């Protein structure tokens, strides 16, 4: 848990600022409300009156239809370019004479080209376009700038002109000679579109289509609460919005909306940050937890913004998912505040904020209540059903309260709630994913791991029964301390059960597993014995990873001795080699030292419980001296330096260890022997009872 915080140097407030920017960026900034969704239903807002005189704009679809209708009267303007026809005939004559084409052929083509150009030759695309129009006519402007209407069928295209040249060929002329002249090269369009006049004619037609269908006078009532919204009402409201934007400037309006969004979102996110600083400082200073909680808020807010922009129903979004996740990995109060902050921010984006909040806030409370004692994963499934029931019942209640008509209940909403329910059901998988991605360990996982029927713990109890009993005692001691000083008791209890699993590799080399009179260290050097003892830490990490234990549990295995020494073998070696410089690395654990309050508690509990077994007598004084000496030595050696634990916490831990050890090793009452007279009386009573 501490590694992430050491690696990340970004200040915690930066994450909150980044969250504000993301939410504000994706927040929808529509300048009009989508009134189409309310058409045919009662108006849920207050009285709306016209602040000024304004026209009622026609809908775009209606305008397009009317424009298309009037454009059927449109006739384009074309002009006759006599110079193009003259150039074409001149070019043909020169090319034909140069090729020594007989004069009769040249004269025939010249005559026909004059006929074609006099009638007019138009581009094939223009011809087809006008042919498909309703009027099939165009205005032709002659040399005197006088326009006359002509039917499109009175003109030639290049294809029609060529066919005329071939079809009208006299019998005395050969077809192959005409075909060899490549007449298509001399058939130029001389009927040219006048773009300026044509555009002007089209615009004049379009101006005949009115953009409005009436007016609203200043002070006139548009709609009041409870009245049925009609299509005309929607047109009037949209027209009012359009006029307002034109007067105020839509760009300026959107900029102010952005400022407003940022102010409100900042206030809500900062309120969440303030709560963490004052009431959950441990979570605030754990950047991983901050990123996790903000990610839950941001993802739901961004999804809401996108759904509103795309026109999807926001009730599909599983807002309860964030509450479930934060409740599972943090706590209930933080989860509820996360839900409230998310719901309020999202209500700024939806077009029905009142209804939205009336549904979301009770759903959050129901989610928290249903997960109050989260000890089994099946509770997540049950919670999903409670959330679905809450959504459906609240929707019915809100609809009846706001609209007063049971017919206004939309059956499609129940489908949206069902989809929401399916998404919340995936919380089971999401919990597992968050455990892997963020390195979290949920309360459910800890309860499951602390089950002594787990294969790994069963194996420990069979292979190393003494170590198993030691782990159980350490678990109880550490959990008691964690509860008193505000640490995570379930976590330290679970970590204590697994902290010595590495001893399964060589169980007989550890005192608690040895049979009296059998010591495998006899005959081994102090260094070799120390190596075997130290090796239970890396072996424990290896076993933990093999069984896919969470990193938090592995941290307990790695840190429960820190970088301390195997004092028995270290001191023994040093006593026998007083003149030798001892390499302390041969007798030191690899570490690291504890870096959380929980791992520090386990180190103290482990040392105290193990050493207490070697006491010759268990008195209050001997236990007190032992506890004080062991923990003070750990502090002197700097083993607790990296852990966020205070001197006050350590003193509380010492007192709890003393109380618990006195309870464990208290002297039992010696039962008195029966006197001979008492034994005789009992025998007589038994005989009478048998008769």
C-alpha positions in Angstrom: 0.0 0.0 0.0 2.9 2.3 0.7 4.8 1.6 -2.5 2.4 3.5 -4.8 2.5 6.5 -2.6 6.3 6.5 -2.6 6.5 6.2 -6.4 3.9 8.9 -7.2 5.1 12.4 -6.4 2.0 14.2 -7.8 0.4 16.3 -5.1 -3.0 14.9 -4.1 -5.0 18.1 -5.0 -3.8 17.7 -8.6 -6.0 14.6 -9.0 -9.1 16.6 -7.8 -8.3 19.5 -10.3 -7.9 17.0 -13.1 -11.3 15.4 -12.2 -12.9 18.8 -12.3 -11.4 19.5 -15.8 -12.6 16.2 -17.2 -16.1 16.5 -15.8 -16.5 20.1 -17.0 -15.1 19.2 -20.5 -17.7 16.4 -21.0 -20.6 18.3 -19.4 -23.3 19.0 -22.1 -23.9 22.7 -22.8 -27.0 22.7 -24.9 -28.6 26.1 -25.0 -32.1 24.6 -25.4 -33.9 21.9 -23.5 -35.0 18.9 -25.5 -38.7 19.7 -25.3 -39.5 17.0 -27.9 -39.2 14.4 -25.2 -42.0 16.1 -23.3 -44.4 16.5 -26.2 -47.8 15.1 -25.3 -47.0 15.1 -21.5 -47.7 17.6 -18.8 -45.3 20.6 -18.4 -43.2 19.9 -15.3 -41.7 23.4 -15.0 -43.2 26.8 -14.0 -45.1 29.4 -15.9 -43.3 30.6 -19.1 -44.3 34.0 -20.7 -42.9 35.8 -23.6 -40.3 38.5 -22.5 -40.6 40.2 -25.9 -42.3 40.1 -29.3 -40.9 37.3 -31.4 -41.8 35.2 -34.4 -42.6 31.5 -34.2 -40.0 29.9 -36.4 -41.1 26.9 -38.5 -39.4 23.6 -37.9 -36.4 22.9 -40.2 -38.2 19.9 -41.7 -41.3 22.0 -42.6 -39.1 24.8 -44.1 -37.2 22.3 -46.2 -40.4 20.8 -47.5 -41.8 24.2 -48.4 -38.6 25.3 -50.1 -38.4 22.1 -52.1 -42.0 22.7 -53.2 -41.4 26.3 -54.4 -38.2 25.4 -56.1 -40.3 23.4 -58.6 -41.1 26.8 -60.2 -37.4 27.6 -60.6 -36.2 28.2 -64.2 -32.4 28.7 -64.6 -30.9 31.4 -66.9 -28.6 30.5 -69.8 -26.9 32.7 -72.4 -26.0 32.1 -76.1 -22.2 32.3 -76.8 -22.0 32.8 -80.6 -18.3 33.1 -80.6 -17.9 29.4 -79.4 -19.9 28.2 -82.4 -17.9 30.4 -84.8 -14.6 29.1 -83.4 -15.8 25.5 -83.7 -16.8 25.8 -87.3 -13.6 27.7 -88.2 -11.5 25.1 -86.5 -13.3 22.2 -88.3 -12.9 23.9 -91.7 -9.2 24.5 -91.3 -8.5 20.9 -90.1 -10.6 19.4 -92.9 -8.9 21.5 -95.7 -5.5 20.6 -94.3 -6.5 16.9 -94.4 -7.6 17.4 -98.1 -11.2 16.3 -97.3 -13.4 16.7 -100.4 -15.3 20.0 -100.6 -18.8 18.4 -100.5 -18.1 16.8 -97.2 -16.9 20.1 -95.7 -19.9 22.0 -97.0 -22.3 19.4 -95.5 -20.7 19.6 -92.1 -20.6 23.4 -92.1 -24.3 23.6 -93.0 -25.3 21.2 -90.3 -23.1 22.8 -87.6 -24.8 26.1 -88.4 -28.2 24.5 -87.8 -27.1 22.9 -84.6 -25.5 26.0 -83.1 -28.4 28.1 -84.2 -30.8 25.9 -82.2 -28.3 25.7 -79.3 -25.9 23.1 -77.9 -26.0 22.6 -74.1 -24.0 20.4 -71.8 -25.4 16.9 -71.3 -25.4 17.3 -67.5 -27.4 20.5 -67.7 -29.8 19.0 -70.2 -30.5 16.0 -68.0 -31.0 18.2 -64.9 -33.6 20.4 -66.6 -35.2 17.4 -68.3 -35.8 15.9 -64.8 -37.4 19.2 -63.5 -41.1 19.7 -63.4 -41.1 22.6 -65.9 -38.4 21.3 -68.3 -37.6 24.9 -69.4 -34.9 27.5 -69.2 -34.5 31.2 -69.8 -32.2 31.9 -72.9 -30.6 35.4 -73.0 -29.9 36.5 -76.6 -27.4 39.1 -77.8 -29.9 42.0 -76.9 -30.0 40.8 -73.2 -33.6 39.7 -73.8 -34.6 36.4 -72.1 -37.0 34.0 -73.7 -38.3 30.7 -72.4 -37.2 27.7 -74.3 -38.1 24.0 -73.8 -35.1 21.8 -73.1 -36.1 19.5 -75.9 -35.3 22.3 -78.4 -31.6 22.1 -77.7 -28.9 19.6 -78.7 -26.3 17.9 -76.6 -23.0 16.7 -78.1 -24.5 13.2 -78.5 -27.7 14.4 -80.2 -25.7 16.8 -82.5 -23.4 13.9 -83.6 -26.4 11.7 -84.3 -28.0 14.4 -86.4 -24.7 14.8 -88.4 -24.7 11.0 -89.1 -28.5 10.5 -89.6 -28.9 13.5 -92.1 -26.0 12.4 -94.3 -27.0 12.5 -98.1 -26.7 9.3 -100.1 -24.0 10.7 -102.3 -21.6 11.0 -99.3 -19.8 8.1 -97.7 -20.4 7.5 -94.0 -16.9 6.3 -93.2 -15.5 9.7 -94.4 -17.7 11.6 -92.0 -16.8 9.2 -89.1 -13.1 9.8 -89.8 -13.5 13.5 -89.3 -13.8 13.1 -85.4 -16.7 15.6 -85.4 -17.1 15.3 -81.6 -13.9 17.5 -81.3 -15.8 20.4 -82.9 -19.1 20.2 -81.0 -18.7 23.0 -78.4 -21.5 24.0 -75.9 -22.7 27.4 -76.8 -25.6 27.5 -74.3 -23.9 28.5 -71.1 -25.4 28.7 -67.5 -25.5 32.3 -66.1 -24.7 31.5 -62.5 -25.4 34.9 -61.1 -28.8 35.4 -62.6 -29.8 31.8 -61.8 -28.8 32.2 -58.2 -30.7 35.5 -57.9 -33.8 33.8 -59.4 -33.5 30.9 -56.9 -33.0 33.3 -53.9 -36.1 35.3 -55.0 -38.1 32.2 -55.0 -36.9 31.1 -51.6 -37.6 34.5 -50.1 -41.2 33.8 -50.9 -41.2 31.0 -48.2 -41.9 32.7 -44.8 -39.5 31.4 -42.0 -42.2 32.0 -39.4 -45.8 31.0 -38.9 -47.1 33.6 -36.6 -45.9 35.9 -33.7 -46.0 35.9 -29.9 -46.5 39.2 -28.2 -44.5 40.3 -25.1 -46.2 39.1 -21.9 -48.2 36.4 -23.7 -48.4 33.1 -21.8 -46.7 30.3 -23.5 -47.3 27.4 -21.1 -47.9 26.8 -17.4 -47.2 23.9 -15.1 -49.5 20.9 -15.7 -50.5 21.9 -19.2 -50.0 19.4 -22.0 -47.0 20.2 -24.2 -48.0 20.3 -27.9 -45.9 20.4 -31.0 -46.7 24.1 -31.4 -45.6 24.8 -27.8 -42.3 23.2 -28.6 -41.9 25.4 -31.7 -42.7 28.5 -29.7 -40.2 27.6 -26.9 -37.4 26.8 -29.5 -38.2 30.1 -31.3 -37.8 32.0 -28.0 -34.5 30.3 -27.3 -33.2 31.1 -30.8 -34.2 34.7 -30.5 -32.5 34.9 -27.1 -29.3 33.4 -28.5 -29.3 35.9 -31.4 -29.7 38.8 -29.0 -27.2 37.7 -26.4 -24.8 35.9 -28.7 -24.6 32.1 -28.5 -20.8 32.1 -28.1 -20.9 34.4 -25.1 -23.7 32.4 -23.6 -21.8 29.1 -23.9 -18.7 30.7 -22.4 -20.7 31.7 -19.3 -22.3 28.3 -19.1 -18.8 26.8 -19.0 -17.8 29.2 -16.2 -21.0 28.2 -14.3 -20.3 24.5 -14.8 -16.7 24.8 -13.5 -17.8 26.8 -10.4 -20.5 24.2 -9.4 -18.4 21.2 -10.2 -15.4 22.7 -8.4 -17.5 23.4 -5.3 -18.8 19.8 -5.2 -15.4 18.1 -5.8 -13.7 20.4 -3.3 -16.4 19.5 -0.7 -15.5 15.9 -1.3 -11.8 16.7 -0.9 -12.5 18.6 2.3 -14.4 15.7 3.8 -11.5 13.4 3.1 -9.0 15.8 4.6 -10.9 16.3 7.9 -12.7 13.0 8.3 -10.7 10.5 6.2 -7.1 11.7 6.3 -5.8 8.2 5.8 -7.7 7.9 2.6 -6.8 11.4 1.4 -3.0 10.8 1.8 -3.3 7.4 0.1 -3.1 8.6 -3.6 -4.3 5.2 -4.8 -7.5 5.5 -2.9 -8.0 9.1 -4.1 -7.5 8.1 -7.7 -9.9 5.2 -7.3 -12.7 7.3 -5.8 -12.3 10.1 -8.2 -12.3 7.7 -11.1 -15.7 6.3 -9.9 -17.1 9.9 -9.9 -15.6 11.0 -13.2 -16.6 7.9 -15.2 -20.2 8.2 -14.1 -20.3 12.0 -14.8 -18.7 11.6 -18.2 -21.1 8.8 -19.2 -24.0 11.0 -18.1 -22.7 13.9 -20.3 -22.3 11.6 -23.3 -25.7 10.0 -22.8 -27.4 13.4 -22.7 -25.6 14.6 -25.8 -26.4 11.4 -27.7 -30.0 11.3 -26.5 -29.8 8.0 -24.6 -31.7 7.4 -21.3 -29.4 8.1 -18.4 -31.2 5.5 -16.1 -29.3 2.8 -18.0 -26.1 4.0 -16.3 -25.4 2.0 -13.0 -24.9 5.0 -10.6 -25.0 2.5 -7.7 -21.9 0.8 -9.0 -19.6 3.6 -7.6 -21.4 3.3 -4.2 -20.8 -0.5 -4.2 -17.1 -0.1 -5.1 -16.3 2.6 -2.5 -18.3 0.8 0.2 -16.4 -2.5 -0.6 -12.9 -1.0 -0.5 -13.3 2.1 1.7 -16.3 2.6 4.1 -20.0 3.3 4.1 -19.9 7.0 4.9 -17.4 7.8 2.1 -19.4 5.6 -0.3 -22.6 7.6 0.5 -20.9 11.0 0.1 -19.4 9.7 -3.2 -22.8 8.8 -4.4 -24.3 12.2 -3.4 -21.6 14.2 -5.1 -21.9 12.1 -8.3 -25.7 12.4 -8.3 -25.7 16.2 -7.8 -23.1 16.8 -10.5 -25.0 14.5 -12.9 -28.3 16.4 -12.1 -26.7 19.5 -13.6 -26.5 17.7 -16.9 -29.8 15.9 -17.2 -33.0 17.7 -18.5 -35.1 16.4 -15.5 -32.9 17.2 -12.4 -35.7 17.0 -9.8 -36.9 13.5 -10.9 -33.3 12.4 -11.2 -32.3 13.3 -7.7 -35.5 11.9 -6.2 -34.6 8.5 -7.7 -30.8 8.5 -7.2 -30.5 9.7 -3.6 -32.7 6.9 -2.1 -31.0 4.3 -4.3 -27.7 5.3 -2.7 -29.1 4.9 0.8 -30.6 1.5 -0.2 -27.2 0.4 -1.6 -25.4 1.3 1.7 -28.1 -0.3 3.9 -28.0 -3.6 1.9 -24.2 -3.8 2.2 -24.0 -2.8 5.9 -22.3 -6.0 7.0 -20.5 -7.0 3.8 -19.1 -10.4 4.5 -20.1 -12.5 1.5 -19.9 -11.8 -2.2 -23.5 -13.0 -2.6 -24.6 -9.8 -0.8 -23.6 -7.9 -3.9 -26.1 -9.9 -5.9 -28.8 -9.3 -3.3 -28.0 -5.6 -3.2 -28.6 -5.4 -7.0 -32.2 -6.8 -6.5 -32.8 -4.2 -3.8 -31.6 -1.4 -6.1 -33.9 -2.6 -8.9 -36.9 -2.7 -6.5 -36.0 0.8 -5.2 -35.8 2.3 -8.8 -39.1 0.8 -9.9 -41.1 1.8 -6.8 -39.6 5.3 -6.7 -40.3 5.9 -10.4 -43.9 5.0 -9.9 -44.1 7.3 -6.9 -42.4 10.2 -8.5 -44.5 9.9 -11.7 -47.7 9.9 -9.7 -46.6 12.8 -7.5 -45.5 15.0 -10.3 -48.0 14.1 -13.0 -51.0 12.9 -11.1 -51.9 10.3 -13.8 -51.0 6.6 -13.7 -51.2 6.6 -17.5 -48.1 8.8 -17.6 -46.0 5.9 -16.3 -43.7 4.9 -19.2 -43.3 1.0 -19.4 -40.0 1.5 -21.2 -38.5 2.9 -18.0 -38.7 -0.5 -16.4 -36.6 -1.9 -19.2 -34.0 0.8 -18.5 -34.0 -0.1 -14.9 -33.6 -3.8 -15.8 -30.5 -2.9 -17.9 -29.2 -0.9 -15.0 -29.8 -3.9 -12.8 -27.7 -6.1 -15.1 -24.8 -3.7 -15.0 -24.9 -3.5 -11.2 -24.8 -7.3 -11.2 -21.4 -7.0 -12.7 -20.2 -5.4 -9.5 -19.1 -8.9 -8.5 -16.6 -9.0 -11.3 -15.6 -5.4 -10.9 -14.7 -5.9 -7.3 -12.2 -8.6 -8.4 -10.9 -6.4 -11.2 -10.3 -3.5 -8.9 -8.5 -5.7 -6.4 -6.1 -6.7 -9.2 -5.7 -3.3 -10.9 -5.5 -1.1 -7.7 -4.0 -3.7 -5.4 -7.0 -3.5 -3.1 -8.3 -6.2 -0.8 -11.9 -6.1 0.1 -13.5 -7.0 3.4 -15.1 -10.0 1.6 -11.8 -11.2 0.3 -10.2 -10.9 3.8 -13.0 -12.9 5.4 -12.6 -15.5 2.7 -8.8 -15.6 3.2 -9.1 -15.8 7.0 -11.2 -19.0 6.8 -8.9 -21.6 8.4 -10.5 -24.2 6.0 -8.6 -22.6 3.1 -6.2 -25.2 1.6 -3.1 -23.2 2.3 -4.0 -22.7 6.0 -5.0 -26.3 6.3 -1.7 -27.4 4.9 0.0 -25.1 7.4 -1.9 -26.7 10.3 -0.9 -30.2 9.2 2.8 -29.5 8.2 3.6 -27.0 10.9 1.0 -27.2 13.7 3.1 -25.2 16.1 3.5 -22.4 13.5 -0.3 -22.5 12.8 -1.1 -22.1 16.5 1.5 -19.3 16.8 -0.2 -17.5 13.8 -3.6 -17.8 15.4 -2.4 -16.2 18.6 -0.6 -13.5 16.7 -3.7 -12.9 14.7 -5.8 -12.3 17.9 -3.2 -10.0 19.5 -2.7 -7.9 16.3 -6.4 -7.6 15.6 -7.1 -6.4 19.2 -4.4 -3.7 18.8 -5.6 -2.6 15.4 -9.2 -2.2 16.6 -8.0 0.1 19.5 -5.7 2.4 17.4 -7.9 2.7 14.3 -6.0 0.4 12.0 -7.6 -2.1 9.6 -8.3 -5.0 12.0 -9.6 -7.5 9.4 -6.5 -6.9 7.2 -4.0 -7.4 10.0 -5.9 -10.5 11.3 -5.7 -12.0 7.8 -2.0 -11.0 7.3 -1.1 -12.6 10.6 -2.6 -16.0 9.6 -0.3 -16.1 6.6 2.8 -14.3 7.8 4.8 -17.5 8.6 3.7 -19.8 5.8 7.3 -19.9 4.6 8.1 -22.2 7.6 6.3 -25.0 5.9 9.4 -25.5 3.8 11.5 -26.6 6.8 9.1 -26.7 9.8 11.3 -28.8 12.1 13.9 -26.0 12.2 11.5 -23.7 14.1 11.1 -24.1 17.9 7.3 -24.2 17.9 7.3 -27.3 15.7 10.1 -29.3 17.4 9.5 -32.4 19.5 11.4 -32.2 22.9 14.8 -33.6 22.6 15.0 -33.2 18.8 16.8 -30.1 17.4 17.9 -30.2 13.7 20.2 -27.2 14.3 22.6 -29.4 16.2 25.6 -30.0 14.0 24.9 -26.9 11.9 27.0 -23.8 11.9 25.4 -20.6 13.2 25.4 -19.1 9.8 23.8 -22.1 8.2 21.1 -22.2 10.9 20.5 -18.4 10.4 20.2 -18.9 6.6 17.5 -21.6 7.1 15.6 -19.4 9.6 15.9 -16.3 7.4 14.8 -18.2 4.3 11.3 -18.7 5.6 10.5 -15.0 4.5 11.4 -15.4 0.8 9.9 -18.9 0.8 6.7 -17.5 2.3 6.6 -14.8 -0.5 7.1 -17.5 -3.1 4.3 -19.7 -1.7 2.0 -16.7 -1.4 2.5 -15.8 -5.0 1.9 -19.4 -6.0 -1.4 -19.3 -4.3 -2.2 -15.8 -5.7 -2.5 -14.1 -2.4 -3.1 -10.3 -2.6 -0.1 -8.0 -2.4 -1.2 -6.6 1.0 -0.9 -10.1 2.5 2.5 -10.6 0.9 3.6 -7.3 2.5 2.9 -8.8 5.9 5.1 -11.8 5.0 7.9 -9.6 3.7 7.9 -7.1 6.6 7.1 -9.1 9.8 10.8 -9.3 10.6 11.8 -6.2 8.7 15.6 -6.0 8.4 16.1 -7.3 11.9 18.6 -10.0 12.9 18.2 -13.6 13.9 19.4 -12.6 17.4 20.0 -16.1 18.9 22.4 -17.2 16.2 23.9 -13.7 15.7 24.7 -13.3 19.4 25.9 -16.9 19.7 28.3 -16.5 16.7 29.5 -13.1 18.0 30.2 -14.6 21.5 32.4 -17.3 20.0 34.1 -15.0 17.5 34.7 -12.0 19.6 37.8 -10.9 17.7 36.2 -11.3 14.2 34.3 -8.6 12.3 30.9 -10.2 11.8 29.1 -9.7 8.5 25.6 -8.7 9.8 24.1 -9.5 6.4 24.5 -13.2 7.1 22.2 -12.9 10.1 19.7 -10.2 8.8 16.3 -10.6 7.2 15.9 -9.1 3.7 13.1 -6.7 4.7 11.7 -4.3 4.0 10.8 -2.8 7.3 7.1 -2.2 8.0 5.7 0.7 6.1 2.0 0.7 7.3 0.4 0.8 10.6 -0.9 -2.8 10.1 2.5 -4.3 9.2 4.0 -2.5 12.2 1.4 -4.0 14.5 2.1 -7.5 13.1 5.9 -7.2 13.7 5.3 -6.2 17.3 2.7 -9.0 17.9 4.8 -11.7 16.2 7.9 -10.9 18.3 6.0 -10.6 21.6 4.0 -13.8 21.1 7.0 -15.9 20.0 9.2 -14.6 22.9 6.5 -15.1 25.5 6.7 -18.8 25.0 10.2 -18.9 26.4 9.3 -17.3 29.8 10.0 -19.5 32.8 7.2 -17.9 34.8 4.2 -15.8 33.7 3.8 -12.9 36.1 2.6 -9.4 35.4 6.1 -8.2 36.0 7.8 -10.7 33.7 5.3 -10.2 30.9 5.5 -6.4 31.2 9.3 -6.4 31.1 9.4 -8.7 28.1 6.9 -6.7 26.1 8.6 -3.4 26.9 12.1 -4.8 26.1 11.1 -6.3 22.8 9.2 -3.4 21.4 11.7 -0.8 22.6 14.5 -2.8 20.9 12.6 -2.7 17.6 12.2 1.0 17.9 15.9 1.4 18.8 16.9 -0.6 15.8 14.8 1.6 13.6 12.5 -1.2 12.4 9.4 0.9 13.0 10.8 4.1 11.5 9.0 3.9 8.1 5.6 3.0 9.6 2.9 5.8 10.2 2.5 4.7 13.8 2.7 7.1 16.8 4.3 6.7 20.2 0.8 6.8 21.7 -0.2 3.9 19.4 2.8 1.9 20.5 2.0 2.4 24.2 -1.5 1.3 23.6 -0.2 -1.8 21.8 2.1 -2.6 24.7 -0.7 -2.4 27.2 -3.0 -4.6 25.0 -0.2 -7.2 24.6 0.4 -7.3 28.3 -3.4 -7.8 29.1 -3.8 -10.5 26.4 -0.7 -12.4 27.5 -1.7 -12.3 31.1 -5.1 -13.7 30.1 -3.5 -16.5 27.9 -0.9 -17.6 30.5 -2.9 -16.9 33.7 -2.4 -19.5 36.5 -5.3 -22.0 36.8 -6.9 -23.0 40.2 -5.6 -26.2 41.6 -8.6 -28.6 42.2 -8.6 -30.2 45.8 -8.6 -33.9 46.2 -11.7 -35.7 47.6 -11.4 -36.9 51.2 -11.9 -40.6 51.9 -15.2 -39.8 53.8 -16.5 -37.8 50.8 -15.6 -40.7 48.4 -17.4 -43.1 50.7 -20.5 -40.9 50.7 -20.5 -40.7 46.9 -20.2 -44.5 46.6 -23.2 -45.0 48.9 -25.2 -42.4 47.0 -24.4 -44.2 43.7 -25.5 -47.6 45.1 -28.9 -46.1 46.3 -29.4 -44.5 42.9 -28.8 -47.8 41.1 -31.4 -49.6 43.3 
